[in-house]
Amino acid sequence: MIWILILLLILSIVFSYFLFAPFFLEIDSSSGLYGIRFHRLATARLLFTPSSIIIDIRIAGWSKQFDPFEDEHKKDNPRPVKKKKNRMNFSFNLLMELIRSFKINKCYVTIDSGNMQMNGILYPGFYWLSRQTCKTININFQDKNIFILEIENNFARIIKTFIFHLFINKKKYGQLK
C-alpha cells in the first residue's frame, strides 16, 4: 500500500513539473540562435550552415543532429493517401487569448533600413513603440540589424486559457435576454 502511495506521489510530482515548468522560444540573430527549450530538460535549435540547415535536438543528455533537406534516404515508395481529419475550429478570441498567455522575457530589436531618410521617418514610431511596451525597440543609423527575443509559457497557462475560453467565457451574441 505504501509503494502505491509513493508511486502516486512520484507521478504527481513529475506531472506537476511538466505542467508548470516553463518552455522558451528563443531567437537571437546576433549569435544565430533559433530554438525552443523546455526548462533544462530538452532543447531544439536550428543551426544555419552555408549549404544547409541542421536541427540539433537534446533531450536529457541524449543528442541528435540531422539535416532535414538531406537526400540520403530517398524512397520511391508512394505514400498512402490519408483521410482528412476533423479539424478543431479556433476562434479569433481563443487565438488572441493564447497569444496573451505568453510572457516576453527579453525583447531587443534594433533595425537599420539602409536608407537614412526612411530611418528618420521610422524613428518617431519606433521611439513611441519602445516607450509604450517598455522594451528596447530602436532604429539605428549604423547598419546594424539585431533581433533578440525570448518568449516564455507553460502548459498550465495554455490549459487554463482553453478551459476559460471553452467553459467560462461563452458569450451568446444576438440573443434577447
Summary of the structure (lengths in Angstrom):
residues: 177
radius of gyration: 23.0
end to end distance: 55.1
largest distance: 75.9
contacts: 359
relative contact order: 0.16
helix: 34%
strand: 29%
